[in-house]
């Protein structure tokens, strides 16, 4: 993806909003909107946004897991499975 081809001024957004929305899901690429020559916002289709959010959530979980490993907060799998089975029996 080359963002340089997806940069438009805010005036373009105002004049072509319906077309932009219509094409957004087909292209799957974000559109950078500038104001006074500076990048201000990024517009993307909802599917790409949701995929990005899921990816970020997974990366946060991985980072948390790595931090817990570094801090030595580990428990053998057998112990966890045993505890889960005991909790299930107690229900």
KOLKOLRO-366748 format. One record per residue (C-alpha): residue number from 1; chain; z, y, x. Coordinates in pm, 1 decimal, padded with zeros to 6 digits. Layout:
N
- NUM|A|Z|Y|X
...
END
This chain:
91
- 1|A|00000.0|00000.0|00000.0
- 2|A|-00101.0|00333.2|00139.7
- 3|A|00106.7|00613.4|-00012.1
- 4|A|-00120.3|00885.0|00126.8
- 5|A|-00375.6|00798.3|-00142.1
- 6|A|-00108.5|00812.7|-00411.5
- 7|A|00014.6|01170.0|-00362.1
- 8|A|-00062.5|01423.4|-00634.1
- 9|A|00063.0|01772.5|-00717.5
- 10|A|00269.5|01829.2|-01028.9
- 11|A|-00024.7|02010.7|-01187.1
- 12|A|-00221.9|01684.5|-01171.7
- 13|A|00063.1|01506.4|-01350.7
- 14|A|00067.9|01771.5|-01622.5
- 15|A|-00307.5|01752.9|-01676.2
- 16|A|-00343.6|01375.1|-01656.1
- 17|A|-00012.7|01232.3|-01782.7
- 18|A|-00162.8|00991.2|-02036.5
- 19|A|-00418.9|00861.9|-01787.1
- 20|A|-00151.9|00816.9|-01520.4
- 21|A|00069.5|00615.1|-01755.9
- 22|A|-00225.8|00405.5|-01869.3
- 23|A|-00330.7|00323.5|-01512.6
- 24|A|00018.3|00282.4|-01369.9
- 25|A|00062.5|-00081.5|-01474.6
- 26|A|-00290.0|-00175.0|-01364.2
- 27|A|-00249.3|-00034.0|-01014.3
- 28|A|00106.7|-00144.8|-00950.6
- 29|A|00143.7|00129.5|-00691.2
- 30|A|00385.5|00421.6|-00712.5
- 31|A|00261.2|00776.2|-00745.4
- 32|A|00428.7|01050.2|-00540.8
- 33|A|00441.7|01388.1|-00715.6
- 34|A|00471.0|01702.5|-00508.8
- 35|A|00596.6|02046.6|-00601.8
- 36|A|00523.7|02342.2|-00377.1
- 37|A|00385.8|02100.6|-00118.0
- 38|A|00700.2|01886.1|-00098.0
- 39|A|00740.1|01533.4|-00232.0
- 40|A|00979.3|01554.7|-00529.2
- 41|A|00951.7|01239.8|-00741.3
- 42|A|00801.4|00893.2|-00743.8
- 43|A|00654.1|00745.9|-01060.4
- 44|A|00610.1|00370.3|-01094.7
- 45|A|00548.1|00119.0|-01370.3
- 46|A|00846.5|-00052.1|-01529.4
- 47|A|00760.3|-00399.3|-01397.6
- 48|A|00755.6|-00275.5|-01037.4
- 49|A|01077.6|-00081.9|-01096.6
- 50|A|01255.4|-00388.9|-01236.9
- 51|A|01131.8|-00603.8|-00947.8
- 52|A|01257.9|-00342.3|-00702.8
- 53|A|01599.2|-00334.9|-00872.8
- 54|A|01627.0|-00715.1|-00860.5
- 55|A|01531.5|-00715.0|-00492.3
- 56|A|01792.9|-00449.9|-00416.5
- 57|A|02060.6|-00647.4|-00604.5
- 58|A|01979.3|-00961.7|-00404.6
- 59|A|01987.6|-00768.6|-00078.3
- 60|A|02331.3|-00628.8|-00169.6
- 61|A|02457.7|-00980.4|-00242.8
- 62|A|02324.1|-01102.4|00091.5
- 63|A|02483.8|-00809.2|00274.5
- 64|A|02816.3|-00879.3|00102.7
- 65|A|02793.4|-01246.3|00199.0
- 66|A|02716.5|-01158.3|00559.9
- 67|A|03011.7|-00918.7|00569.2
- 68|A|03242.7|-01186.7|00430.1
- 69|A|03119.5|-01434.4|00693.3
- 70|A|03183.6|-01180.1|00969.5
- 71|A|03535.3|-01121.5|00833.0
- 72|A|03603.4|-01494.3|00826.4
- 73|A|03642.0|-01505.7|00448.8
- 74|A|03504.9|-01858.5|00420.1
- 75|A|03609.9|-02163.3|00226.0
- 76|A|03466.3|-02513.5|00266.1
- 77|A|03229.4|-02612.8|-00015.4
- 78|A|03429.2|-02926.7|-00089.8
- 79|A|03737.8|-02717.1|-00164.4
- 80|A|03546.3|-02483.8|-00396.4
- 81|A|03384.7|-02774.7|-00581.2
- 82|A|03721.1|-02943.6|-00620.5
- 83|A|03876.4|-02626.7|-00759.9
- 84|A|03587.8|-02580.8|-01005.5
- 85|A|03621.2|-02938.5|-01124.7
- 86|A|03994.6|-02895.3|-01172.6
- 87|A|03941.4|-02573.7|-01369.5
- 88|A|03686.2|-02752.7|-01585.9
- 89|A|03932.4|-03032.9|-01660.2
- 90|A|04195.4|-02778.2|-01760.1
- 91|A|03972.0|-02625.5|-02027.2
END
